[in-house]
Amino acid sequence: LFEDAGKNPELGKYLSWLRLTSGGTPTFFDVYAWAAADLFTQLAIELGGKLTRAAVLQAVRGVRNFTDSGLVPPQNPGLKQTGKCLSVVQLVNGKWVRRTPYPYTCGSLIDSGVGG
C-alpha cells in the first residue's frame, strides 16, 4: 500500500521521485520497474568498467532474496523465481485496506507459478 511509505523508506523515496519527476500516479508495475532499475544500477556499479550484457546476466544469476531495501517482497531473480510472499488488500469504501500482516505474508503455499 502506498500509504505505507512512512514505514518503508524505499517506498517513500520512490514516491518522492515520482512526484518530483512526473507528478504521476504510482502503480504496482512502477514499483517493480523501480526495483528492477535499482537492481541493474547496483550490479552495474559492482561490475564497474566491465559492464556488458553477458556480465550483467551472470551477475543476476547470483542474486537471491532481492527486496530493494524492503520495497518488494523477497524475489529470487537469480533462479528466475518469484517470491513466496504476498499482501492481501481489499477495497473498502474507496480505500485499500490491508488484510494480512505488514509487510508481507510468506509461506510455501504461496506460488505464482513462475519459475518453479
C-alpha positions as CSV (number, residue, x, y, z in Angstrom):
1,L,0.0,0.0,0.0
2,F,1.4,3.4,-0.9
3,E,0.1,4.6,2.5
4,D,3.0,2.5,4.0
5,A,5.6,5.0,2.8
6,G,6.2,6.2,6.3
7,K,7.2,2.6,7.3
8,N,9.2,1.9,4.2
9,P,12.0,4.3,3.3
10,E,12.5,2.9,-0.2
11,L,8.8,3.3,-1.0
12,G,9.0,6.9,0.3
13,K,12.0,7.5,-2.0
14,Y,10.1,6.1,-5.0
15,L,7.0,8.2,-4.3
16,S,9.2,11.3,-3.8
17,W,11.0,10.8,-7.1
18,L,7.7,10.1,-8.9
19,R,6.2,13.4,-7.6
20,L,9.4,15.3,-8.5
21,T,9.9,13.9,-12.0
22,S,6.4,13.4,-13.4
23,G,3.8,14.0,-10.7
24,G,2.3,10.7,-11.9
25,T,0.1,8.3,-10.1
26,P,2.0,5.4,-8.5
27,T,1.2,1.9,-9.7
28,F,2.2,-1.7,-8.8
29,F,4.1,-2.0,-12.1
30,D,6.0,1.2,-11.4
31,V,7.2,-0.2,-8.1
32,Y,8.6,-3.3,-9.8
33,A,10.2,-1.2,-12.6
34,W,11.8,1.0,-9.9
35,A,13.1,-2.1,-8.1
36,A,14.5,-3.6,-11.3
37,A,16.2,-0.4,-12.2
38,D,17.7,-0.3,-8.8
39,L,19.0,-3.9,-9.1
40,F,20.5,-3.1,-12.5
41,T,22.2,0.0,-11.0
42,Q,23.6,-2.0,-8.1
43,L,25.0,-4.6,-10.5
44,A,26.4,-2.0,-12.9
45,I,28.3,-0.3,-10.0
46,E,29.6,-3.7,-8.9
47,L,30.8,-4.5,-12.4
48,G,32.4,-1.2,-12.9
49,G,34.2,-0.9,-16.2
50,K,33.3,-4.5,-17.1
51,L,29.6,-3.7,-17.8
52,T,28.4,-5.9,-20.6
53,R,25.2,-7.7,-21.3
54,A,26.8,-11.1,-20.5
55,A,28.4,-9.7,-17.3
56,V,25.0,-8.3,-16.1
57,L,23.2,-11.6,-16.8
58,Q,25.9,-13.6,-15.0
59,A,25.7,-11.2,-12.0
60,V,21.9,-11.5,-11.9
61,R,22.3,-15.3,-11.6
62,G,23.8,-14.8,-8.2
63,V,21.0,-12.6,-6.8
64,R,18.9,-14.2,-4.2
65,N,16.3,-12.7,-1.8
66,F,16.2,-9.3,-3.5
67,T,13.9,-6.9,-1.8
68,D,15.2,-3.5,-2.9
69,S,15.5,-2.4,0.7
70,G,12.1,-3.8,1.6
71,L,10.2,-2.2,-1.4
72,V,9.1,-5.5,-2.8
73,P,8.7,-9.0,-1.2
74,P,11.7,-11.2,-1.4
75,Q,12.4,-12.2,-5.0
76,N,14.8,-14.7,-6.5
77,P,15.8,-13.3,-9.9
78,G,18.9,-15.5,-10.0
79,L,16.8,-18.6,-10.3
80,K,14.0,-16.8,-12.2
81,Q,11.6,-17.4,-9.4
82,T,9.0,-15.1,-7.9
83,G,8.8,-14.8,-4.2
84,K,6.7,-16.8,-1.8
85,C,5.2,-13.7,-0.1
86,L,2.1,-11.6,-0.7
87,S,-0.1,-8.9,0.8
88,V,-3.8,-9.2,0.7
89,V,-5.6,-5.9,0.4
90,Q,-9.3,-5.1,0.0
91,L,-11.1,-2.1,-1.4
92,V,-13.4,-0.8,1.3
93,N,-15.4,2.4,0.8
94,G,-13.0,3.6,-1.9
95,K,-9.8,2.9,0.2
96,W,-7.4,0.0,0.1
97,V,-7.2,-1.8,3.4
98,R,-4.5,-4.4,4.3
99,R,-5.9,-7.8,5.3
100,T,-2.6,-9.6,6.1
101,P,0.1,-8.5,8.5
102,Y,2.6,-5.8,7.4
103,P,4.6,-6.0,5.3
104,Y,4.0,-9.5,3.7
105,T,2.8,-12.9,4.5
106,C,5.2,-15.6,3.3
107,G,4.9,-19.4,3.1
108,S,5.2,-22.5,1.0
109,L,1.6,-22.4,-0.2
110,I,2.1,-19.0,-2.0
111,D,3.2,-19.7,-5.5
112,S,2.7,-17.5,-8.5
113,G,3.6,-20.4,-10.8
114,V,6.5,-18.5,-12.3
115,G,9.9,-20.2,-12.1
116,G,9.1,-23.3,-10.2
